[in-house]
Amino acid sequence: MAAKTTKPLTKSQIAAEVAEQTGITKKTAVEVLDFLAQLAYKQAKNSFTIPGIGKLVLVQRKARTGRNPQTGETIKIAAKKVVKFRVAKACKDAILPPKK
């Protein structure tokens, strides 16, 4: 894995890491990442899981009332569908070890 940096990894850096660890070319690694993203977009409505990382799910939000922060006026917010990412427990535990 790359050294600890303050900036997030770019797509190119991720592809380079995948290529180095798996012995494939960087171009193939980029194609795999692109394919994984396209597959996630198509399957998100049924939920799409990346084992050990998390799951994309489509959720229906109910209509609700909100408040305009500038005027304080109460407004109605319509119901809508949103995409959420639920982090897997294994991922949470690897990044933030559980408290004892």
Residue frames as a rotation matrix with the C-alpha (Angstrom) as fourth column:
MET 1
0.586 0.810 0.000 0.00
0.810 -0.586 0.000 0.00
0.000 0.000 -1.000 0.00
ALA 2
0.161 -0.502 0.850 1.18
0.385 -0.761 -0.522 3.56
0.909 0.411 0.071 -0.66
ALA 3
-0.750 -0.494 -0.441 2.76
0.612 -0.264 -0.745 5.63
0.252 -0.828 0.500 2.08
LYS 4
0.119 0.824 -0.555 0.42
0.927 -0.292 -0.235 7.69
-0.356 -0.486 -0.798 4.25
THR 5
-0.785 -0.301 0.542 -0.40
0.518 -0.799 0.306 10.96
0.341 0.521 0.783 2.48
THR 6
-0.702 0.549 -0.455 -2.65
0.067 -0.585 -0.808 13.88
-0.709 -0.598 0.374 3.23
LYS 7
-0.368 0.567 -0.737 -4.34
-0.910 -0.382 0.160 13.75
-0.191 0.730 0.656 -0.19
PRO 8
0.444 0.566 0.695 -6.73
-0.334 0.824 -0.458 10.99
-0.831 -0.029 0.555 -1.31
LEU 9
-0.553 -0.631 0.544 -5.45
0.232 0.511 0.828 8.59
-0.800 0.584 -0.136 -3.94
THR 10
-0.199 0.440 -0.875 -6.31
-0.877 -0.479 -0.041 9.45
-0.437 0.759 0.482 -7.54
LYS 11
0.827 0.550 0.112 -7.79
-0.415 0.734 -0.538 6.94
-0.379 0.398 0.835 -9.95
SER 12
0.568 -0.701 -0.431 -4.38
-0.446 0.178 -0.877 6.66
0.692 0.690 -0.212 -11.62
GLN 13
-0.395 -0.735 0.552 -2.66
-0.867 0.099 -0.489 5.97
0.305 -0.671 -0.676 -8.29
ILE 14
0.187 0.549 0.815 -5.26
-0.702 0.654 -0.280 3.33
-0.687 -0.520 0.508 -7.37
ALA 15
0.944 0.159 -0.288 -4.82
-0.326 0.569 -0.755 1.68
0.044 0.807 0.589 -10.78
ALA 16
0.133 -0.977 -0.169 -1.03
-0.647 0.044 -0.761 1.69
0.751 0.210 -0.626 -10.32
GLU 17
-0.379 -0.219 0.899 -1.38
-0.898 0.321 -0.301 0.01
-0.223 -0.921 -0.318 -6.88
VAL 18
0.583 0.676 0.451 -3.79
-0.493 0.736 -0.464 -2.63
-0.645 0.048 0.762 -8.25
ALA 19
0.817 -0.316 -0.483 -1.51
-0.395 0.305 -0.867 -3.29
0.421 0.898 0.124 -11.23
GLU 20
-0.174 -0.963 0.203 1.56
-0.809 0.022 -0.587 -3.63
0.561 -0.267 -0.783 -9.01
GLN 21
-0.310 0.096 0.946 -0.13
-0.825 0.467 -0.318 -5.97
-0.473 -0.879 -0.066 -6.51
THR 22
0.532 0.669 0.519 -1.82
-0.311 0.725 -0.615 -8.22
-0.788 0.165 0.594 -9.08
GLY 23
-0.435 -0.805 0.404 0.78
0.166 0.369 0.914 -8.31
-0.885 0.465 -0.028 -11.85
ILE 24
0.341 0.559 0.756 -1.51
0.900 0.040 -0.435 -6.83
-0.273 0.828 -0.489 -14.51
THR 25
-0.565 -0.533 0.630 -0.85
0.716 -0.696 0.054 -3.75
0.410 0.481 0.775 -16.62
LYS 26
-0.818 0.245 -0.520 -1.90
0.170 -0.762 -0.625 -0.32
-0.549 -0.600 0.582 -15.43
LYS 27
-0.732 0.561 -0.387 -4.19
-0.645 -0.387 0.658 -0.02
0.220 0.731 0.646 -18.47
THR 28
-0.412 0.573 -0.709 -5.96
0.223 0.818 0.531 -3.26
0.883 0.061 -0.465 -17.53
ALA 29
-0.660 0.128 -0.740 -6.31
0.746 0.002 -0.666 -2.06
-0.084 -0.992 -0.097 -13.93
VAL 30
-0.851 0.373 -0.369 -7.97
-0.353 -0.928 -0.122 1.16
-0.388 0.026 0.921 -15.16
GLU 31
-0.543 0.664 -0.514 -10.36
-0.484 0.253 0.838 -0.92
0.687 0.704 0.184 -17.30
VAL 32
-0.479 0.337 -0.810 -11.23
0.651 0.756 -0.071 -3.07
0.589 -0.561 -0.582 -14.27
LEU 33
-0.786 0.163 -0.597 -11.94
0.408 -0.588 -0.698 0.03
-0.465 -0.792 0.395 -12.15
ASP 34
-0.768 0.513 -0.383 -14.08
-0.637 -0.668 0.384 1.53
-0.059 0.539 0.840 -14.92
PHE 35
-0.477 0.588 -0.653 -15.99
-0.094 0.704 0.703 -1.75
0.874 0.397 -0.280 -15.35
LEU 36
-0.619 0.208 -0.758 -16.57
0.766 0.374 -0.523 -2.01
0.174 -0.904 -0.390 -11.59
ALA 37
-0.830 0.308 -0.465 -17.96
-0.076 -0.888 -0.454 1.55
-0.552 -0.341 0.760 -11.52
GLN 38
-0.631 0.609 -0.481 -20.27
-0.698 -0.173 0.695 0.92
0.340 0.774 0.534 -14.51
LEU 39
-0.485 0.423 -0.765 -21.51
0.320 0.900 0.295 -2.33
0.814 -0.102 -0.572 -12.97
ALA 40
-0.752 0.177 -0.635 -22.20
0.611 -0.173 -0.772 -0.53
-0.246 -0.969 0.022 -9.67
TYR 41
-0.811 0.462 -0.360 -24.22
-0.501 -0.865 0.019 2.16
-0.303 0.196 0.933 -11.50
LYS 42
-0.480 0.630 -0.611 -26.36
-0.507 0.369 0.779 -0.45
0.716 0.683 0.142 -13.28
GLN 43
-0.278 0.310 -0.909 -26.93
0.453 0.877 0.161 -2.63
0.847 -0.367 -0.384 -10.21
ALA 44
-0.968 -0.173 0.180 -27.39
-0.060 -0.538 -0.841 0.04
0.243 -0.825 0.510 -7.50
LYS 45
-0.231 0.958 0.170 -31.19
-0.856 -0.283 0.433 -0.17
0.463 -0.046 0.885 -7.80
ASN 46
0.609 0.388 -0.692 -30.94
-0.103 0.903 0.416 -3.81
0.787 -0.182 0.590 -6.63
SER 47
0.797 -0.520 0.307 -28.09
-0.459 -0.191 0.868 -2.95
-0.393 -0.833 -0.391 -4.21
PHE 48
0.674 -0.685 -0.277 -24.48
-0.044 0.337 -0.940 -3.55
0.738 0.646 0.197 -5.19
THR 49
0.931 -0.332 0.154 -21.99
-0.130 0.095 0.987 -5.01
-0.342 -0.939 0.045 -2.73
ILE 50
0.307 -0.927 -0.218 -18.22
-0.444 0.063 -0.894 -4.75
0.842 0.371 -0.392 -2.85
PRO 51
0.752 0.066 -0.656 -17.17
0.416 0.724 0.550 -7.49
0.511 -0.687 0.517 -0.41
GLY 52
0.029 -0.755 -0.655 -15.21
0.999 0.034 0.005 -6.15
0.018 -0.655 0.756 2.55
ILE 53
-0.897 -0.356 0.261 -15.89
0.375 -0.927 0.024 -2.50
0.233 0.120 0.965 1.63
GLY 54
-0.660 0.716 -0.227 -19.61
-0.182 -0.445 -0.877 -1.86
-0.729 -0.538 0.425 1.57
LYS 55
-0.430 0.658 0.619 -22.86
0.856 0.515 0.047 -1.71
-0.287 0.550 -0.784 -0.31
LEU 56
-0.958 0.274 -0.085 -24.63
-0.285 -0.880 0.379 0.80
0.029 0.387 0.921 -2.58
VAL 57
-0.541 0.840 0.031 -28.38
0.793 0.522 -0.312 0.89
-0.279 -0.144 -0.949 -1.93
LEU 58
-0.700 0.456 0.549 -31.26
0.055 -0.733 0.678 2.86
0.712 0.505 0.488 -3.39
VAL 59
-0.682 0.427 -0.594 -33.45
0.690 0.105 -0.716 4.32
-0.243 -0.898 -0.366 -0.62
GLN 60
-0.068 0.755 0.652 -36.82
0.581 -0.502 0.641 6.08
0.811 0.423 -0.404 -0.82
ARG 61
-0.944 -0.207 -0.255 -36.87
0.329 -0.564 -0.758 9.21
0.013 -0.800 0.600 1.37
LYS 62
-0.011 0.990 -0.139 -40.24
0.995 -0.002 -0.096 10.31
-0.096 -0.140 -0.986 2.71
ALA 63
0.076 0.154 0.985 -41.60
0.344 -0.931 0.119 13.82
0.936 0.330 -0.124 2.19
ARG 64
-0.021 -0.129 -0.991 -40.78
0.999 -0.046 -0.016 16.09
-0.044 -0.991 0.130 5.09
THR 65
0.928 0.256 0.269 -40.83
0.262 -0.965 0.014 19.69
0.263 0.057 -0.963 6.23
GLY 66
-0.054 -0.987 -0.149 -37.65
0.984 -0.027 -0.177 21.70
0.171 -0.156 0.973 6.35
ARG 67
0.680 0.219 -0.700 -36.58
0.441 -0.885 0.152 25.24
-0.586 -0.412 -0.698 7.02
ASN 68
0.619 -0.474 0.627 -35.01
0.459 -0.430 -0.778 27.81
0.638 0.769 -0.049 4.71
PRO 69
0.095 -0.648 -0.756 -31.83
0.993 0.010 0.116 28.81
-0.068 -0.762 0.644 6.59
GLN 70
-0.774 -0.422 0.473 -31.83
0.499 -0.866 0.044 32.35
0.391 0.270 0.880 5.17
THR 71
-0.437 0.692 0.575 -35.41
-0.408 -0.722 0.559 33.31
0.802 0.010 0.598 5.97
GLY 72
-0.905 0.103 0.412 -36.38
-0.351 0.366 -0.862 30.75
-0.240 -0.925 -0.295 8.60
GLU 73
-0.043 0.943 -0.329 -39.48
-0.997 -0.060 -0.042 29.99
-0.059 0.326 0.944 6.51
THR 74
-0.233 0.072 0.970 -40.87
-0.225 0.966 -0.126 26.43
-0.946 -0.248 -0.209 6.74
ILE 75
-0.184 0.130 -0.974 -40.85
-0.983 -0.034 0.182 24.61
-0.009 0.991 0.134 3.41
LYS 76
0.693 0.415 0.590 -42.06
-0.375 0.906 -0.198 21.22
-0.616 -0.084 0.783 2.18
ILE 77
-0.435 -0.840 -0.325 -39.42
-0.835 0.241 0.495 18.84
-0.338 0.486 -0.806 0.82
ALA 78
0.480 0.690 -0.542 -40.79
-0.860 0.491 -0.137 16.29
0.171 0.532 0.829 -1.63
ALA 79
0.594 -0.234 0.769 -40.20
-0.138 0.913 0.384 12.53
-0.792 -0.334 0.510 -1.36
LYS 80
0.546 -0.450 -0.707 -37.32
-0.817 -0.100 -0.567 11.28
0.185 0.887 -0.422 -3.51
LYS 81
0.934 -0.344 -0.094 -35.00
0.348 0.937 0.029 8.38
0.078 -0.060 0.995 -4.16
VAL 82
0.565 -0.819 0.100 -31.38
-0.825 -0.564 0.039 8.67
0.025 -0.104 -0.994 -3.01
VAL 83
0.544 -0.516 -0.661 -28.32
0.121 0.828 -0.547 6.44
0.830 0.218 0.513 -3.33
LYS 84
0.700 -0.339 0.629 -26.58
-0.713 -0.282 0.642 5.60
-0.040 -0.898 -0.439 -0.06
PHE 85
0.053 -0.748 -0.662 -23.35
-0.289 0.623 -0.727 3.77
0.956 0.230 -0.183 0.68
ARG 86
0.878 0.224 0.424 -23.36
-0.471 0.240 0.849 1.49
0.088 -0.945 0.316 3.71
VAL 87
-0.059 -0.997 -0.054 -19.86
-0.886 0.077 -0.458 0.70
0.460 0.021 -0.888 4.94
ALA 88
0.446 0.151 -0.882 -19.17
0.017 0.984 0.177 -2.96
0.895 -0.094 0.436 5.73
LYS 89
0.983 -0.048 0.179 -18.33
-0.180 -0.014 0.984 -3.92
-0.045 -0.999 -0.022 9.31
ALA 90
0.522 -0.842 0.138 -14.97
0.822 0.539 0.182 -5.38
-0.227 0.019 0.974 8.20
CYS 91
0.053 -0.461 0.886 -14.09
0.624 -0.678 -0.389 -2.02
0.780 0.573 0.252 6.62
LYS 92
0.691 0.267 0.672 -15.12
-0.299 -0.740 0.602 -0.05
0.658 -0.617 -0.431 9.73
ASP 93
0.953 -0.300 0.037 -13.11
0.104 0.440 0.892 -2.36
-0.284 -0.846 0.451 11.97
ALA 94
0.302 -0.886 0.353 -10.02
0.951 0.251 -0.183 -2.12
0.073 0.391 0.917 9.73
ILE 95
-0.037 -0.283 0.958 -10.11
0.358 -0.899 -0.252 1.69
0.933 0.334 0.134 9.68
LEU 96
-0.120 0.092 0.988 -11.42
-0.821 -0.569 -0.047 2.34
0.558 -0.817 0.144 13.20
PRO 97
-0.702 -0.178 -0.690 -10.69
0.100 0.934 -0.343 -0.65
0.706 -0.310 -0.638 15.43
PRO 98
0.359 0.929 -0.094 -13.58
0.217 0.015 0.976 -1.49
0.908 -0.371 -0.196 17.79
LYS 99
-0.068 -0.318 0.946 -13.42
-0.805 -0.543 -0.240 -0.06
0.590 -0.777 -0.219 21.28
LYS 100
-0.634 -0.259 -0.728 -12.65
0.122 0.897 -0.425 -2.51
0.763 -0.359 -0.538 24.09
